[in-house]
Amino acid sequence: MMATPSGSDIDVLIVGAGPTGLMLAIELAAHNRRSRGHGYDHARPITFRIVDQNAHRATTSRAVVVQSRPLELLARHGLADRLMARGTPVAGVDVHVYRRHTAAIELDDIDRADTAFPRPLLVSQADTEALLEEHLRDLGYVVERRVRVGDIVDDGDGVKATARCAYVVGCDGAHSRVRHAAAIAFAGGAYPQRFLLCDAPVADWPTRPPGRLQLYVGRGFLFVLPFAERVGVVRFVAAAGAQAPQQQQQQPRQEEEQQHQPSNDGEPTPPTLAAFQHLVTDAVGEAPRLHDPLWLAAFHLHHRCAAAYRAGRLFLAGDAAHIHSPAGGQGMNTGIGDAVNLGWKLAASLRRSGGGGGVADGLLDSYDAERRPVGERLLQTTDRMFSGATADSPLSVWLRNAVLRWVLPVMVWFRAPRAANMGWLSQLRIRYRRSAVVGTADGWAGPVRGGDRAPDGRVAVCSDEDGGAPGETAVWLLAHVWTTCGPTAHHLLLFTGSAWATEADGVVITRQLAAAAVAAEAAAATGATAERPDDVGVHVLASSAAQATACRDLINADILVDTDGCLHARYGFGTRAGYVLVRPDGHVAHIGGLEALPELFTWLQTRR
């Protein structure tokens, strides 16, 4: 294995091969793939290993919801469509109070035109991990299993662990050895209830609509998630309260991304299928037949967040950094976001330093600054949701059921509250506006600012095969730029403005856009720092075929047509020309009007 200039055996040791660890490995591997085959030979490869103490990948379903934002992140590697083929898109949620249907929460009528993935996906975590590991193998890397990491010592110049490395990233779950080695506090607590879970095929339930989640409440609650609709497998989750037989706790596998942790109240004993059958029949009021269970478990749930996501050369991600209640399906999704945020920053920092990295590196510090507030907010929000849903005092049960019976049916008629809730649940509204490594041009007051997720939309591609004319088939902007330049590049989006007042104005704007494209390519060609991108894809978004033709004559760049002007509107440009620099993780690094473009290049030069 090639030694790094710092004298380490490898650059990065990833501990834990759940979704977070696998995604981080894919991010680093993608940087290597691009450096080998897509045009920047000055970039040295990132050397890394991914290890896991388990002999085999887990086969239980565990986390079964993949939200819209993680699907966008997976799409950067061409994985979203492949995962969707294995799962069930969520059509909506039905709520029942004491067996009576009280509300239907629909998702299809919510305007989510700014993403190619408007609905969450139900799919077994086992399928998600299998796809990620398969893709990692295609990139030339394998998970090293049955590797238990011993002592982890950060000596300032590197880390001594299973291998000598520049950095260690703990993706090793709630009982993280990396977190313990870093002496990072993991404050929080456990929910008092014991929860029961059953994954099983279901027969004789003709009234259950496919693809819809079902919530049954009464004295307790029962949640139904049809995560494998194509084979008829459904998940049931309930609290072990007045409705459920008393069961002892099952000791769960202590694997990355596992949400639950053991208590000490007896020998592990999962619920029986007969007990769950009784529980389901009592809650539903029908007699759907559960058979051949794939997983039966009883467990306690915890809510905790690390006090820091970085300590020197040690990083935390996924369940090692935060564990949430399953409310809203956020845990695994947040871990995938952690991995993508950290991956490109590690690669950029290592390439800038030649391998040793810098403990005070501002870009690496931004990982904690950007991602820990996300984990903390999700922890607070999911805790409130889950505590309200599972509280079992008589007053709490009455209040919860009254809200679901009388208030919710009225609220679901209004799209705005549903859209707001879905924006949070989908993770599409995560933003880093206070981050030190993003910027917004002076005077810019548009809806999108530095640190925001880059909105998506459909564009027409101008191709040489069509003589430079826009194609008839619209494609998604982000999918196009990631396909064109790969998932590791920055992307400079240049907007022409929706209208040019005069032909002379058009000439001026076109020349400004051309100069911007040349400057961006020159900045990349001169070699990058960790803060300055070493690969920039330039894309011009015209508002009409005529504008596209004018740009094509002067600009050597990817020319696209925002035919209905939606993207100009979403980013806040309208008739105004402007620019957006998009990071590899799909968040805006800098944005402003075209007249402020020099500010972008000054900002890149002066970033710490």
PETA-V686853 format. One record per run of one state. SS is the DSSP state (a for helix, b for strand, c for the rest). FROM is the first residue (numbers start at 1). LEN is the number of residues. Records with the same first field share a line. If there is no record, write none. Layout:
BEGIN
SS: FROM-LEN, FROM-LEN
END
This chain:
BEGIN
c: 1-9, 16-3, 38-10, 53-12, 67-1, 76-4, 85-3, 90-2, 98-2, 107-14, 123-2, 139-5, 146-7, 155-4, 161-3, 171-6, 183-3, 191-4, 204-8, 218-3, 232-1, 240-20, 262-11, 285-4, 307-3, 312-2, 317-1, 321-1, 324-7, 354-8, 391-3, 412-3, 426-13, 441-12, 454-4, 463-1, 467-3, 471-4, 486-4, 496-7, 526-10, 543-2, 555-3, 562-4, 572-6, 583-4, 607-2
b: 10-6, 48-5, 65-2, 88-2, 92-6, 100-7, 121-2, 144-2, 153-2, 159-2, 164-7, 186-5, 195-9, 212-6, 221-8, 233-7, 260-2, 289-18, 310-2, 314-3, 322-2, 439-2, 453-1, 458-5, 470-1, 475-2, 490-6, 536-7, 558-4, 578-5, 587-7
a: 19-19, 68-8, 80-5, 125-14, 177-6, 229-3, 273-12, 318-3, 331-23, 362-29, 394-18, 415-11, 464-3, 477-9, 503-23, 545-10, 566-6, 594-13
END
